[in-house]
Amino acid sequence: MSTKLVPIGLALACALALGACGSRSDDRVASGAGAGAGTGAVIGLAFGGIGAIPGALIGAGVGAGTGAVTDKNDLYLGEPVWR
């Protein structure tokens, strides 16, 4: 079980990083759908049962929904430390 958690954790970390992209609503929906599809496919393969394609479809829906309900102010973390 622990060998499956490493790729899942890595996929989730990548999804979170990609999900923060986009200042416009449609950009956040698209990046959320892409990140969710990738994460869902990895989880679907890792845990078996549903498989990669259904996992990707579910993940894309969840990611797109999350991107749609966030707004620019939810994602703004302030000026970068290097500026």
Buried (B, 14 or more C-beta within 10 A) or exposed (E): EEEBEEEBEEBBEBBEEBBBBBEEBEEBBBBBBBBBBBBBBBBBBBEEEBEBEEBBBBBBBBBBBBBBEBEEEEBEEEEEEEE
